[in-house]
Amino acid sequence: MFGSTGFMLRGNLLEGARAERVMFRIPREMHEQVLREPGVTAVVMRGKPYVGYVHVTAETLATEARFNHWLGIALAQNAMLPAK
């Protein structure tokens, strides 16, 4: 999915992993805020930002605490979605 290995939870995309970055699904209302964080970029599809999805560099996720931070955001978003 999105050129990476996708991980689903409850039938919804949670994250997509590549060697150099991980894509996380986040709440749409957090999108602009998290883009200000280091190592975070918007997912772009057909030349437009895909709101609610961000790439976080592997370097930014180098510690367990940082990875867990982003995974927690994605898990919280996933809990708000209906199961498929």
MMTF fields as JSON, N, C-alpha, C and O atoms, coordinates in Angstrom:
{
  "mmtfVersion": "1.0.0",
  "mmtfProducer": "UNKNOWN",
  "numBonds": 335,
  "numAtoms": 336,
  "numGroups": 84,
  "numChains": 1,
  "numModels": 1,
  "chainsPerModel": [1],
  "groupsPerChain": [84],
  "chainIdList": ["A"],
  "bondAtomList": [4, 2, 8, 6, 12, 10, 16, 14, 20, 18, 24, 22, 28, 26, 32, 30, 36, 34, 40, 38, 44, 42, 48, 46, 52, 50, 56, 54, 60, 58, 64, 62, 68, 66, 72, 70, 76, 74, 80, 78, 84, 82, 88, 86, 92, 90, 96, 94, 100, 98, 104, 102, 108, 106, 112, 110, 116, 114, 120, 118, 124, 122, 128, 126, 132, 130, 136, 134, 140, 138, 144, 142, 148, 146, 152, 150, 156, 154, 160, 158, 164, 162, 168, 166, 172, 170, 176, 174, 180, 178, 184, 182, 188, 186, 192, 190, 196, 194, 200, 198, 204, 202, 208, 206, 212, 210, 216, 214, 220, 218, 224, 222, 228, 226, 232, 230, 236, 234, 240, 238, 244, 242, 248, 246, 252, 250, 256, 254, 260, 258, 264, 262, 268, 266, 272, 270, 276, 274, 280, 278, 284, 282, 288, 286, 292, 290, 296, 294, 300, 298, 304, 302, 308, 306, 312, 310, 316, 314, 320, 318, 324, 322, 328, 326, 332, 330],
  "bondOrderList": [1, 1, 1, 1, 1, 1, 1, 1, 1, 1, 1, 1, 1, 1, 1, 1, 1, 1, 1, 1, 1, 1, 1, 1, 1, 1, 1, 1, 1, 1, 1, 1, 1, 1, 1, 1, 1, 1, 1, 1, 1, 1, 1, 1, 1, 1, 1, 1, 1, 1, 1, 1, 1, 1, 1, 1, 1, 1, 1, 1, 1, 1, 1, 1, 1, 1, 1, 1, 1, 1, 1, 1, 1, 1, 1, 1, 1, 1, 1, 1, 1, 1, 1],
  "groupList": [{"groupName": "MET", "atomNameList": ["N", "CA", "C", "O"], "elementList": ["N", "C", "C", "O"], "formalChargeList": [0, 0, 0, 0], "bondAtomList": [1, 0, 2, 1, 3, 2], "bondOrderList": [1, 1, 2], "singleLetterCode": "M", "chemCompType": "L-PEPTIDE LINKING"}, {"groupName": "PHE", "atomNameList": ["N", "CA", "C", "O"], "elementList": ["N", "C", "C", "O"], "formalChargeList": [0, 0, 0, 0], "bondAtomList": [1, 0, 2, 1, 3, 2], "bondOrderList": [1, 1, 2], "singleLetterCode": "F", "chemCompType": "L-PEPTIDE LINKING"}, {"groupName": "GLY", "atomNameList": ["N", "CA", "C", "O"], "elementList": ["N", "C", "C", "O"], "formalChargeList": [0, 0, 0, 0], "bondAtomList": [1, 0, 2, 1, 3, 2], "bondOrderList": [1, 1, 2], "singleLetterCode": "G", "chemCompType": "PEPTIDE LINKING"}, {"groupName": "SER", "atomNameList": ["N", "CA", "C", "O"], "elementList": ["N", "C", "C", "O"], "formalChargeList": [0, 0, 0, 0], "bondAtomList": [1, 0, 2, 1, 3, 2], "bondOrderList": [1, 1, 2], "singleLetterCode": "S", "chemCompType": "L-PEPTIDE LINKING"}, {"groupName": "THR", "atomNameList": ["N", "CA", "C", "O"], "elementList": ["N", "C", "C", "O"], "formalChargeList": [0, 0, 0, 0], "bondAtomList": [1, 0, 2, 1, 3, 2], "bondOrderList": [1, 1, 2], "singleLetterCode": "T", "chemCompType": "L-PEPTIDE LINKING"}, {"groupName": "LEU", "atomNameList": ["N", "CA", "C", "O"], "elementList": ["N", "C", "C", "O"], "formalChargeList": [0, 0, 0, 0], "bondAtomList": [1, 0, 2, 1, 3, 2], "bondOrderList": [1, 1, 2], "singleLetterCode": "L", "chemCompType": "L-PEPTIDE LINKING"}, {"groupName": "ARG", "atomNameList": ["N", "CA", "C", "O"], "elementList": ["N", "C", "C", "O"], "formalChargeList": [0, 0, 0, 0], "bondAtomList": [1, 0, 2, 1, 3, 2], "bondOrderList": [1, 1, 2], "singleLetterCode": "R", "chemCompType": "L-PEPTIDE LINKING"}, {"groupName": "ASN", "atomNameList": ["N", "CA", "C", "O"], "elementList": ["N", "C", "C", "O"], "formalChargeList": [0, 0, 0, 0], "bondAtomList": [1, 0, 2, 1, 3, 2], "bondOrderList": [1, 1, 2], "singleLetterCode": "N", "chemCompType": "L-PEPTIDE LINKING"}, {"groupName": "GLU", "atomNameList": ["N", "CA", "C", "O"], "elementList": ["N", "C", "C", "O"], "formalChargeList": [0, 0, 0, 0], "bondAtomList": [1, 0, 2, 1, 3, 2], "bondOrderList": [1, 1, 2], "singleLetterCode": "E", "chemCompType": "L-PEPTIDE LINKING"}, {"groupName": "ALA", "atomNameList": ["N", "CA", "C", "O"], "elementList": ["N", "C", "C", "O"], "formalChargeList": [0, 0, 0, 0], "bondAtomList": [1, 0, 2, 1, 3, 2], "bondOrderList": [1, 1, 2], "singleLetterCode": "A", "chemCompType": "L-PEPTIDE LINKING"}, {"groupName": "VAL", "atomNameList": ["N", "CA", "C", "O"], "elementList": ["N", "C", "C", "O"], "formalChargeList": [0, 0, 0, 0], "bondAtomList": [1, 0, 2, 1, 3, 2], "bondOrderList": [1, 1, 2], "singleLetterCode": "V", "chemCompType": "L-PEPTIDE LINKING"}, {"groupName": "ILE", "atomNameList": ["N", "CA", "C", "O"], "elementList": ["N", "C", "C", "O"], "formalChargeList": [0, 0, 0, 0], "bondAtomList": [1, 0, 2, 1, 3, 2], "bondOrderList": [1, 1, 2], "singleLetterCode": "I", "chemCompType": "L-PEPTIDE LINKING"}, {"groupName": "PRO", "atomNameList": ["N", "CA", "C", "O"], "elementList": ["N", "C", "C", "O"], "formalChargeList": [0, 0, 0, 0], "bondAtomList": [1, 0, 2, 1, 3, 2], "bondOrderList": [1, 1, 2], "singleLetterCode": "P", "chemCompType": "L-PEPTIDE LINKING"}, {"groupName": "HIS", "atomNameList": ["N", "CA", "C", "O"], "elementList": ["N", "C", "C", "O"], "formalChargeList": [0, 0, 0, 0], "bondAtomList": [1, 0, 2, 1, 3, 2], "bondOrderList": [1, 1, 2], "singleLetterCode": "H", "chemCompType": "L-PEPTIDE LINKING"}, {"groupName": "GLN", "atomNameList": ["N", "CA", "C", "O"], "elementList": ["N", "C", "C", "O"], "formalChargeList": [0, 0, 0, 0], "bondAtomList": [1, 0, 2, 1, 3, 2], "bondOrderList": [1, 1, 2], "singleLetterCode": "Q", "chemCompType": "L-PEPTIDE LINKING"}, {"groupName": "LYS", "atomNameList": ["N", "CA", "C", "O"], "elementList": ["N", "C", "C", "O"], "formalChargeList": [0, 0, 0, 0], "bondAtomList": [1, 0, 2, 1, 3, 2], "bondOrderList": [1, 1, 2], "singleLetterCode": "K", "chemCompType": "L-PEPTIDE LINKING"}, {"groupName": "TYR", "atomNameList": ["N", "CA", "C", "O"], "elementList": ["N", "C", "C", "O"], "formalChargeList": [0, 0, 0, 0], "bondAtomList": [1, 0, 2, 1, 3, 2], "bondOrderList": [1, 1, 2], "singleLetterCode": "Y", "chemCompType": "L-PEPTIDE LINKING"}, {"groupName": "TRP", "atomNameList": ["N", "CA", "C", "O"], "elementList": ["N", "C", "C", "O"], "formalChargeList": [0, 0, 0, 0], "bondAtomList": [1, 0, 2, 1, 3, 2], "bondOrderList": [1, 1, 2], "singleLetterCode": "W", "chemCompType": "L-PEPTIDE LINKING"}],
  "groupTypeList": [0, 1, 2, 3, 4, 2, 1, 0, 5, 6, 2, 7, 5, 5, 8, 2, 9, 6, 9, 8, 6, 10, 0, 1, 6, 11, 12, 6, 8, 0, 13, 8, 14, 10, 5, 6, 8, 12, 2, 10, 4, 9, 10, 10, 0, 6, 2, 15, 12, 16, 10, 2, 16, 10, 13, 10, 4, 9, 8, 4, 5, 9, 4, 8, 9, 6, 1, 7, 13, 17, 5, 2, 11, 9, 5, 9, 14, 7, 9, 0, 5, 12, 9, 15],
  "groupIdList": [1, 2, 3, 4, 5, 6, 7, 8, 9, 10, 11, 12, 13, 14, 15, 16, 17, 18, 19, 20, 21, 22, 23, 24, 25, 26, 27, 28, 29, 30, 31, 32, 33, 34, 35, 36, 37, 38, 39, 40, 41, 42, 43, 44, 45, 46, 47, 48, 49, 50, 51, 52, 53, 54, 55, 56, 57, 58, 59, 60, 61, 62, 63, 64, 65, 66, 67, 68, 69, 70, 71, 72, 73, 74, 75, 76, 77, 78, 79, 80, 81, 82, 83, 84],
  "secStructList": [7, 6, 6, 1, 3, 3, 3, 3, 3, 6, 6, 3, 3, 3, 3, 3, 3, 7, 1, 1, 3, 3, 3, 3, 3, 7, 7, 4, 4, 4, 2, 2, 2, 2, 6, 6, 1, 6, 6, 3, 3, 3, 3, 3, 3, 6, 6, 3, 3, 3, 3, 3, 3, 3, 3, 3, 3, 6, 6, 6, 6, 7, 1, 2, 2, 2, 2, 2, 2, 2, 2, 2, 2, 2, 2, 2, 2, 2, 2, 2, 1, 7, 7, 7],
  "xCoordList": [0.836, 0.0, 0.878, 1.835, 0.56, 1.322, 2.806, 3.652, 3.131, 4.516, 5.265, 6.496, 4.541, 5.177, 4.405, 3.363, 4.926, 4.213, 3.202, 3.583, 1.93, 0.878, 0.506, 0.509, 0.189, -0.282, -1.688, -1.935, -2.592, -4.003, -4.405, -3.848, -5.369, -5.958, -7.454, -7.873, -8.252, -9.708, -10.175, -11.221, -9.378, -9.743, -9.359, -9.701, -8.661, -8.233, -6.71, -6.032, -6.181, -4.739, -4.247, -4.764, -3.253, -2.652, -1.351, -1.127, -0.501, 0.784, 1.31, 0.846, 2.282, 2.971, 4.463, 4.928, 5.218, 6.647, 7.514, 7.234, 8.554, 9.638, 10.93, 10.914, 12.033, 13.316, 13.636, 14.161, 13.325, 13.726, 12.687, 12.997, 11.451, 10.398, 9.205, 9.061, 8.359, 7.101, 5.983, 6.084, 4.921, 3.742, 2.75, 2.452, 2.239, 1.245, -0.052, -0.045, -1.165, -2.47, -2.755, -2.709, -3.047, -3.24, -4.587, -5.181, -5.071, -6.295, -6.091, -5.073, -7.045, -6.953, -6.715, -5.986, -7.316, -7.171, -5.764, -5.421, -4.958, -3.569, -2.58, -1.41, -3.027, -2.13, -1.157, 0.057, -1.67, -0.812, 0.117, 1.272, -0.363, 0.443, 1.655, 2.77, 1.451, 2.558, 3.565, 4.705, 3.164, 4.104, 5.214, 6.239, 5.027, 6.053, 7.127, 8.168, 6.877, 7.837, 8.968, 8.742, 10.201, 11.326, 11.124, 10.622, 11.515, 11.451, 10.081, 9.887, 9.122, 7.752, 7.422, 7.639, 6.893, 6.454, 5.074, 4.66, 4.388, 3.063, 3.184, 4.133, 2.244, 2.113, 1.468, 0.447, 2.054, 1.545, 1.096, 1.843, -0.137, -0.71, -1.182, -1.947, -0.713, -1.092, -0.848, -1.633, 0.259, 0.649, -0.04, 0.198, -0.892, -1.614, -1.368, -1.262, -1.276, -1.103, -2.306, -3.452, -2.036, -3.063, -3.289, -2.631, -4.22, -4.45, -4.852, -5.734, -4.176, -4.436, -3.393, -3.485, -2.405, -1.308, -0.003, 0.109, 0.987, 2.296, 3.397, 3.226, 4.531, 5.739, 6.622, 6.774, 7.188, 8.137, 9.416, 9.383, 10.539, 11.788, 12.223, 11.92, 12.935, 13.469, 14.391, 14.421, 15.136, 16.029, 15.238, 15.671, 14.093, 13.239, 12.671, 12.416, 12.474, 11.884, 12.946, 12.643, 14.172, 15.297, 15.191, 15.799, 14.429, 14.285, 12.905, 11.955, 12.818, 11.537, 10.493, 9.321, 10.923, 9.988, 9.402, 8.204, 10.225, 9.727, 8.798, 7.761, 9.161, 8.284, 6.946, 5.886, 7.0, 5.772, 4.908, 3.681, 5.533, 4.783, 3.914, 2.713, 4.534, 3.803, 2.807, 1.705, 3.191, 2.267, 1.052, -0.068, 1.254, 0.134, -0.857, -2.069, -0.335, -1.218, -2.026, -3.233, -1.358, -2.04, -3.068, -4.156, -2.729, -3.683, -4.907, -6.028, -4.699, -5.83, -6.739, -7.963, -6.14, -6.935, -7.706, -8.888, -7.05, -7.683, -8.888, -9.906, -8.776, -9.881, -11.106, -12.224, -10.902, -12.023, -12.737, -13.823, -12.134, -12.727, -13.609, -13.35, -14.633, -15.448, -14.65, -13.896, -14.817, -14.171, -14.784, -15.973, -13.963, -14.456, -14.474, -14.856],
  "yCoordList": [-1.184, 0.0, 1.244, 1.335, 2.181, 3.416, 3.128, 3.898, 2.038, 1.694, 1.139, 1.166, 0.637, 0.092, -1.131, -1.482, -1.764, -2.877, -2.29, -1.635, -2.518, -1.94, -2.845, -4.07, -2.216, -2.923, -2.438, -1.243, -3.389, -3.087, -3.468, -4.392, -2.748, -3.067, -2.803, -1.709, -3.808, -3.689, -3.353, -2.733, -3.773, -3.538, -2.172, -1.843, -1.37, -0.035, 0.035, -0.607, 0.818, 1.003, 1.746, 2.809, 1.182, 1.783, 2.478, 3.635, 1.763, 2.313, 1.546, 0.45, 2.14, 1.498, 1.67, 2.791, 0.602, 0.645, 0.45, -0.397, 1.235, 1.111, 1.261, 1.686, 0.919, 0.997, 2.423, 2.62, 3.406, 4.779, 5.609, 6.686, 5.104, 5.891, 5.0, 3.898, 5.519, 4.849, 5.847, 7.009, 5.391, 6.221, 5.874, 4.701, 6.897, 6.697, 7.392, 8.475, 6.752, 7.381, 8.118, 7.533, 9.397, 10.255, 10.977, 10.982, 11.58, 12.374, 13.542, 14.232, 13.743, 14.817, 16.169, 16.998, 16.401, 17.701, 17.931, 19.063, 16.9, 17.029, 17.238, 17.532, 17.093, 17.047, 18.236, 18.036, 19.441, 20.631, 20.767, 21.165, 20.449, 20.552, 19.62, 20.045, 18.362, 17.399, 17.633, 17.18, 18.33, 18.621, 19.567, 19.681, 20.237, 21.132, 20.366, 20.928, 19.084, 18.288, 17.815, 17.544, 17.713, 17.272, 15.857, 14.98, 15.65, 14.324, 13.9, 12.742, 14.822, 14.506, 15.259, 16.467, 14.528, 15.139, 14.598, 13.533, 15.352, 14.934, 13.812, 13.781, 12.905, 11.927, 12.669, 13.334, 12.559, 13.262, 12.23, 11.325, 12.391, 11.509, 12.39, 13.335, 12.063, 12.823, 14.318, 15.149, 14.642, 16.03, 16.79, 17.986, 16.124, 16.801, 16.092, 14.867, 16.882, 16.253, 15.373, 15.754, 14.213, 13.266, 13.483, 12.863, 14.361, 14.78, 13.581, 12.802, 13.457, 12.347, 11.247, 10.237, 11.438, 10.48, 11.254, 12.239, 10.815, 11.459, 10.414, 9.269, 10.832, 10.02, 10.515, 11.719, 9.59, 9.909, 9.142, 7.929, 9.854, 9.218, 8.166, 8.262, 7.167, 6.118, 6.718, 6.252, 7.739, 8.421, 9.021, 8.95, 9.605, 10.189, 9.108, 9.357, 7.92, 6.806, 5.888, 4.756, 6.363, 5.514, 4.975, 3.953, 5.646, 5.132, 4.508, 4.868, 3.585, 2.934, 3.944, 3.847, 4.913, 5.934, 6.756, 7.037, 7.149, 7.942, 7.108, 7.599, 5.856, 4.995, 4.813, 4.899, 4.564, 4.373, 5.625, 5.531, 6.792, 8.055, 8.079, 8.338, 7.808, 7.851, 6.711, 6.895, 5.543, 4.413, 4.703, 4.336, 5.348, 5.713, 6.644, 6.498, 7.605, 8.512, 7.72, 7.919, 6.826, 6.011, 5.076, 4.889, 4.491, 3.599, 4.362, 3.859, 5.573, 6.393, 6.739, 6.709, 7.069, 7.352, 6.114, 6.199, 4.979, 3.732, 3.412, 2.924, 3.683, 3.404, 4.268, 3.909, 5.395, 6.295, 5.88, 6.378, 4.98, 4.547, 3.327, 2.509, 3.196, 1.976, 0.774, 0.887, -0.351, -1.581, -1.985, -1.778, -2.558, -2.98, -4.483, -5.046],
  "zCoordList": [0.0, 0.0, 0.0, 0.77, -0.844, -0.941, -1.15, -0.696, -1.827, -2.092, -0.899, -0.872, 0.086, 1.277, 1.756, 1.201, 2.782, 3.398, 4.375, 5.346, 4.127, 4.954, 6.117, 6.003, 7.229, 8.411, 8.721, 8.884, 8.798, 9.011, 10.432, 11.023, 10.96, 12.251, 12.135, 11.754, 12.465, 12.388, 10.97, 10.781, 9.97, 8.581, 8.048, 6.912, 8.829, 8.422, 8.388, 9.19, 7.456, 7.375, 8.607, 8.953, 9.259, 10.454, 10.083, 10.439, 9.366, 8.958, 7.763, 7.448, 7.109, 5.997, 6.188, 6.394, 6.126, 6.436, 5.202, 4.354, 5.118, 4.146, 4.934, 6.089, 4.318, 5.016, 5.468, 6.564, 4.642, 4.933, 5.683, 6.193, 5.749, 6.417, 6.73, 6.202, 7.605, 7.93, 7.701, 8.095, 7.063, 6.875, 7.974, 8.202, 8.655, 9.702, 9.316, 8.731, 9.654, 9.497, 10.791, 11.873, 10.677, 11.846, 11.72, 10.642, 12.797, 12.684, 11.712, 11.76, 10.859, 9.863, 10.515, 9.971, 11.666, 12.328, 12.887, 13.228, 12.986, 13.462, 12.324, 12.57, 11.101, 9.948, 9.892, 9.875, 9.865, 9.749, 10.953, 10.799, 12.121, 13.341, 13.294, 13.597, 12.922, 12.956, 11.833, 11.929, 10.774, 9.696, 10.155, 9.483, 11.275, 11.832, 12.597, 12.938, 12.868, 13.624, 12.712, 11.533, 13.261, 12.44, 11.905, 12.609, 10.665, 10.062, 9.582, 9.214, 9.579, 9.179, 7.889, 7.789, 6.907, 5.661, 5.3, 5.758, 4.478, 4.03, 3.013, 2.229, 3.02, 1.945, 0.786, 0.962, -0.391, -1.568, -2.594, -2.964, -3.038, -4.056, -5.217, -5.026, -6.406, -7.612, -7.442, -7.899, -6.775, -6.615, -5.501, -5.338, -4.727, -3.649, -2.318, -2.27, -1.225, 0.087, 0.419, 0.18, 0.961, 1.368, 2.867, 3.702, 3.187, 4.57, 5.424, 5.063, 6.57, 7.475, 7.379, 8.077, 6.519, 6.366, 6.312, 5.582, 7.083, 7.074, 6.985, 7.403, 6.432, 6.434, 7.584, 7.788, 8.315, 9.373, 9.045, 8.84, 8.995, 8.608, 9.623, 10.812, 9.128, 9.998, 11.048, 12.187, 10.678, 11.625, 12.79, 13.94, 12.492, 13.53, 14.444, 15.623, 13.905, 14.668, 15.278, 15.655, 15.377, 15.786, 17.211, 17.528, 18.071, 19.437, 19.6, 18.904, 20.514, 20.78, 21.236, 20.87, 22.035, 22.53, 21.389, 21.39, 20.413, 19.281, 18.403, 17.957, 18.154, 17.37, 18.09, 17.47, 19.384, 20.16, 20.179, 20.216, 20.154, 20.088, 18.826, 18.894, 17.679, 16.419, 16.295, 15.778, 16.766, 16.738, 17.617, 17.259, 18.743, 19.617, 18.936, 19.094, 18.175, 17.423, 16.401, 16.265, 15.688, 14.671, 15.307, 14.763, 16.448, 17.137, 17.623, 17.543, 18.128, 18.576, 17.404, 17.533, 16.256, 15.062, 14.633, 14.3, 14.639, 14.236, 15.12, 14.63, 16.406, 17.338, 17.037, 17.405, 16.374, 16.042, 14.749, 14.452, 13.992, 12.715, 12.909, 13.792, 12.105, 12.192, 11.684, 10.718, 12.325, 11.861, 10.523, 10.281, 9.671, 8.354, 8.28, 7.254]
}
